[in-house]
Amino acid sequence: MDEKRYLTFALGKGRLANKTMDLFEKIGITCEEIRDKDTRKLIFVNEKMKLKFFLAKGPDVPTYVEYGAADIGIVGKDTILEEGRNIYEVLDLGYGKCRMCICGPESARELLQHHEQIRVATKYPNIAKDYFYNKKHQTVEIIKLNGSIELAPIVGLSEVICDIVETGTTLKENGLMVLEEVCPLSARVVVNQVSMKMENERITKLIRDLKTVI
């Protein structure tokens, strides 16, 4: 095996990347530069361990991994489900825990139970579609939004929303509540399918090491 090849990691920007680096440090993987808030660098290298890291927007991580620009990605389960890329999901890191839920005012509960045709506003059209069409067998109109999804039922754009819920505070403050849970979410490790074959030894060791500190 050629030891000279770098293993490349794509990390979801922000809190996720920081948490991931904390975890990596526990298993002896460090990269000081990535912690530098003012750096303009895009690629961070650990020469000694032959590792490269770069930060990417969450939704782009599975894309980098599928196309082999990164061997390994760390990203939320919501993004994996929404993007639907051909990648291996190999480990649940257990942080960044939250839930994907269908939320709305109490009055919308009945519409969900009676499978009425309703409008669902969401940043996650694929997850919403899969949930309503394949699991609930309910016909809905899905409206894709990019901003504060909670606004949609308040201004009458949709009856319910499909969104990530961490604490539920924002919902409560706006007179909304969780009506149904779609699935639990957390940070996951994903691996490129070819890398998994070519670099099996190194990747398997990494997963094993991570398991010991999770």
ZINORTA-V978888 format. One record per run of one state. SS is the DSSP state (H for helix, E for strand, L for the rest). FROM is the first residue (numbers start at 0). TO is the last residue. If there is no record, write none. Layout:
BEGIN
ss=SS from=FROM to=TO
ss=SS from=FROM to=TO
END
This chain:
BEGIN
ss=L from=0 to=5
ss=E from=6 to=11
ss=L from=12 to=13
ss=H from=14 to=25
ss=L from=26 to=30
ss=H from=31 to=34
ss=L from=35 to=41
ss=E from=42 to=45
ss=L from=46 to=49
ss=E from=50 to=55
ss=L from=56 to=56
ss=H from=57 to=65
ss=L from=66 to=70
ss=E from=71 to=75
ss=H from=76 to=82
ss=L from=83 to=86
ss=E from=87 to=91
ss=L from=92 to=96
ss=E from=97 to=103
ss=L from=104 to=104
ss=H from=105 to=112
ss=L from=113 to=116
ss=E from=117 to=121
ss=L from=122 to=123
ss=H from=124 to=134
ss=L from=135 to=138
ss=E from=139 to=143
ss=L from=144 to=149
ss=H from=150 to=154
ss=L from=155 to=158
ss=E from=159 to=164
ss=L from=165 to=167
ss=H from=168 to=172
ss=L from=173 to=175
ss=E from=176 to=184
ss=L from=185 to=185
ss=E from=186 to=190
ss=L from=191 to=191
ss=H from=192 to=197
ss=L from=198 to=198
ss=H from=199 to=212
ss=L from=213 to=213
END
